[in-house]
Amino acid sequence: MADKSMEGLNNFTAEEVKVVDTTKKMRIGIIGCGWIADSHMHSYLKQPDVEIVAGADLIPGKAAAFMAKHGVEGAKTDYASHKEMIEDKSLNLDAVSICTYNRQHAQPAIDALNAGINVLLEKPFTVTLDEAVAVMKAEKASGKVLSIGFQPRMDENMKMIKKIVNSGVLGQIYYIQTGGGRRRGIPTPFGTTFIEDKTAGLGALADIGCYSLDMVLNGIGYPKPLTVSGYKSDFFGKDPNYSGYKNGNGPAYSKLFGVDDFAAAFIRLEGGIILDFRIAWAMNLDTPGDTIIMGTKGSLRIPSTECWNGTVGGPMKIYHEVAGAQVETEIPVLKQKEGLFDLKIRTFLDACKNGTKAPVPSSEILYNQAILDGIARSAVAGKEVEIVIPEI
């Protein structure tokens, strides 16, 4: 008789070793050289098949200083605009990272795609749905890779959410509660680009709300949004005495504040699913609640984090029934073997080199953007609005 105890060993397969082809260097340009560009640069410099060849920023001298800070020599930076860099044929750009403020996401992406250059576009996708559609039209015409910067979905715990839903253990999903936020966390340490309407367009909605939406929407397969009743406020950002403003900047920042620091919405999705959403940069509460995915056979609770950090706040729990008994199954927190930002960069590069699907495709994030756009429109209108997504 065969030794059953050996079956696990007999079925053992070695972990695949990833080999990066370094015979061709990917020539990368960076558009927007602010603080998020630092993270892109750190990850690019770890890749053996990358050469940073150019940088552009609206502020004269900023791109050159950025390259010097990271020890990148020989990169061209004397551009008056992103378009000038993109049109420089001597660069032979393979791809660009777009790290500008929100309202400058769409045009550089369109220009790069029209020039036949692959694009890694930081989140949020854009500010409005119309902008996202315009970018996707350029993507479709170019045949190039466009990936959106949603690295949290590469976390093993986020992948587990999708596996749980796909397993069928929850049955038919009918209600989702999600959100997150910070007790005091309006992002002003890097200046005012996050809080001014002329640069950001959206506040907490675009900064961390898009992540929260992606966690659940990606988990359930990104059903199409149909309608939204949205609300947003700016009570904390407009308060000159807000305790999160440091160094006496309260009065100045409160006058400049032109976006949302809190938003909430009731969203109807295709398939009869209701999404109850709220997000905050500042609130008098530690958390607006755990994320809950409710189904006809079971429900999943995803513990909130103190400040949105791209993963889960503790072990997830499935509430279901086994043999007539109500039970809870705890899902341990999974450790991440590789940094999420590094994965974002590496998977983008691989897609560009291999001509494969973008790791975070625009076709999914379009629905995310449609919801953000719908919340903003509904909040202004003071009533529920329909979400209409045009053909691309």
N, C-alpha and C positions, 0 to 999 in steps of 0.2 A: 504494500500500500504506500502511496506517495506521502511524504512528510508534509502535511498541510502547513506546518509552521514555517516552511521555507518559501511559501508562495509569494509573500511580500518581497523577498529578495529576488526571486525569479522574475518578478515584474518590474524590478527597479530599473529606472532609466536615469542616466546621468543628466545633471542640469546643463542645458545648452550654453556653451560659452559664446558670448557675442564677440564677433570679430569685425572691426571697422576697417573698411577699405581706405587706405591712406594714399593710394596712388594718384587720386585726384582731390585736391583741396577745394572745399566749398568756399567761394568768395562771398563774404557777408558784408553788408552795409547796415548801419544803425541810424534810424531816423528818430530824432528826439533823444537827447543825451542827459536826461534827468535821472532821478533816483531809481526808477524801475529799470532803466537801461543798465544800471550797475549789475543787477541780477542776471540780465541777459549776457552781459560781458563775462561775468564770472563763469557762467556755464559754457559759453562758447570757447573760452580759453582752456577748458578741460578737454575739449574734443580734439582728437588728433588729426582730423580731416577738415579743419576750419582755418581760414585765414581772414582776419578782419581787415578790410581794405579801405573802408570809408565811413564817415560819420557826418551827419548834418543836424543842425539845430537852428532855431529862429534867432537865438541870442548869439551875436558875433563872439567868436573865441571859445564858446562853451564846448563845442565838439573837440577842438584841439586840446583843451584842458582835460576833457574826459579821457581821450586816448592816452595822454601823458600820465594821468593818474593810474591807469591800468597797465602802463608799460608797453603799450602797443606802438611800435615804430613803423613809419612808412605809410600809415593810413592817410588818405586825402581828406581834408576837412574844410577846405576853403570854399565852401558853397554858401550862396546866399539863401538857398531854399532846398527843400527835399527834391523838388523837380529837377533842379540843376544837377544834383547828384545822380538821380536816376537816369538823366539824359547823357551822362558822361560815359561814353562807350568804352573808354580806355579802362574802366574798372572791371568790365566783364562780370558784372554781378550775377551770382546765382540766386541770392535771396537777400531779403531785408527783414530786420526786426523793426516794427513800428511801435515806438515807446513814447509817443506824444501824449498830450492831454486829450481828454475824450473828444472834444469838438474838432480835433485835428486827426481823428482816426481815418475817416472815410477817404478824403482826397488823396493822401499819400498811398493808401492801399490801392485805389483805382489807378493812379498813375503808374505804380510799380507793376501791377498786373497787366496793364495795357502795354508796358514795355517788355513783357515776357519774363518778369522776375517773380519768383516764389515769395510768398509773404507770410510771416508770422506776426499776427496782429494782436497786440495786448487787449485784454478785456477792459471795459465792455466792448462788444462788437462795434457799436456806434452809439450815437445818442438817440437817433430816431429810426423808425422802421424804414422809412424812405431811403435813408442813407445806407442801411444794411442791404436793401434790395439793389441799390446802385452798385455797391461793391460786388455783390454776387453776380450781377450781369457782366461786370468786367472779368470776374473769375471764370465764368462760363465761356466767355469769348476767348480767354487766354489759354485755357487748358492747364494752367499752372496750379500749384498747391497753395491754398489759403487755409491756414490753421489759426484758430482763435485761442488766446492764452488762458485756458481753463485747466491749469495743472492739477487742481484738487481731484478731478475725476480720475487721475492716474493713481491715486492713493488706493492701497489694497482694501481698505475698509469701504471706500466708495464703490469699488468693484464688487465687493461682497453684497452691498445693497441690491445691485442689479442681479446678482446670482440668486439671491433670496426671492426676489420678485419673479424672475424667470423660472424658478423651480416649481412654481405653482402653489407653494405652501400657504401663501396668503389668499389664494383664490382670486376672485375678481376685485380689483382695486376700485373703491368708490369715493374715498375721502382722504385728503392729505392735509396735514397741518405742518407748516415749515416756516423757518425764519431764523433770526439770530440777531446778534448785535453786541454793542458795547455799552457799558454804563456811562463811561466818559471816554469818547474816542473819535471826536471829529479830527480828521487828519490834517493838521496844520504845521507840523514840524518842518515840512519841506516848502513852506510858503502858502500861497492862497489859490493855486491852480485847482485844487480839489473842491473849493468852496465858492468860487465865482462862477456865475452862470456863463460868462463869455468863454470860459475855458473848459468847465466841467459839464455844464448842461444838466446833468443829473448828479445827485449826491450819494447818499447811502444806497439808494436803489442800484446805481451802476457799480459802486465800489465793492460792496459785499453782497448786495441783494441778488446780483446775477449769479454768484457762486451758490447761494442757498437754493435758488431755483434750479440750477443745473444739477445739484445733488439729487433732487427727487425726480425731475423730469428725465434725466438720463437714466435713472434707476427704473423708471416705468416705460421707457422706450420713446420718449418725447412725443406724446400725443399733441395734436393740433389745438391751440387755444382758440376759443370761440367768442367769449365775452369776458369783460372785466369791470368790476366796480372798485375803483381805487381811491385812496386817500393819501395825502402826504402833508407833512408839517415841518416847521423850522423854528420851533419854540426855543431850542437850546442855542442853535447857531446864531440867531438874531439877538440873543441876550448878551449885552456887554459884560455882564457879571458871571457868565458861564465859567465854571471853575476849571474846565479843560483848556481854556485859553491861557497860555503861559507868557511870562515876560511882559506883562502889561499890555498885551496885544488885543485884549477883549473889545474895547471900543472900536478900534479900526477894523478888526475882523468881523464884528457883528454888522457893521455897515456894508461890508463887501459880500457878506453871506447871501447867496442867491439860489441855493439848491435845497433839496430835502435833507433833513437829518433823521426823519422817521417816515416810513411809508407802510401802508397795509392794503390788502386787496382780497377780493373774493373772485376767484377765476373759475370759469366753467371750461373744462377740457373735453375734447372728443372722447366718446366712450362713456359718457355720463359721469366723469370724474370731477369732483369739486376740490379746488386747491385754495386753502386758507393760508394767507401769507402775511408776514410782517417782518420788518427789518429796521434796525436803529443804529445810528452812530452815537447817540446819546439818549439815555432814559433813566428814570428813577427806579431801576429794577436791575437785578443781576442777569436775567435772561427772559426773553418773551416766551420761552417754553421749548420743550423738546420737539423734535420732528417726529411725526406719527404718520405712518402709512397704513390705512385701514382697509381690510379686505374681507370677503365673505367667508373665508376659511381661517383667517388669522390676521393679526396686526403686528406691525414692526415699530418699536420705539427706538429712536436714535438720539442719545443724550446730547444736549446742546453743549457748546463750548463757551467759555467765558468771553472770548473774543474770537471771531471767525478765523480759524487757522487752517482750513482746508482738510480737516479730518473729523473724527467723531470725538465726543466728550467723555467716552467711556464705553464699556461693553454694550452692544445692542441687545435687544431682547425681543423674541417672537412670542406673542400671546396666541395660543391655539388650543385645539382639543385633540386628545389622543385617547382612543378607546372610550369615549364618553366622559373623560376627565379633562378639566381645564388645567393646562400646564403652561409653564414658561420655559423657553429655551434660550439660554444666554449665549451670545456670540462673542468670544473673546476679541479684544482689540488686536488687530494684526499689525505686526511691525513692518515698517517700510524699509526695504533693502537699499533703496537708492533715493536720492533727493528728488522731490517732485519737480523742482525747476529744471534740474539736469535732465529729467525724463522728458519734460516739455520740449527742451531744445533738441535732445537726441532723436526723439520720435519725429519731430519736424524735419530734421536733416535726413533721416532715413527715408521719409516719404518723398522728399525732393529728389534724392539720389536714385530711388527705386521706381519712381513714378507711381507710387501707391496712394491710397486714400489718405487724406489729411487726418492726423490723430484726433483733432477736435474739429469736425467739419462744420462749415458755415450753414449747411442745410439743417442742422440741429439747432445751432445757436440762433438762427433766424427766429425760431419760435420763442426762445428766451428773450430776444430783443423785442419781439412783437408784444410780449407781456409787459416789459418795462415801459415801452411806448404807450401801451394801453392804459397802464396805471397812471402815467403822467397826464394823458389826455382826459381820462375819467376824473381825476382829481380837479382839473381845471373846470370841466363841464359840470361837476357835481352830480353826476349820474352814471349809470352803467353804459358802457360803450361796446360796440361790436368790434372784433378784431378781424380785419380783412387783409389777407396776405396775398399779394398779386403773384401771378405766374412769372417765373424767371426763365 
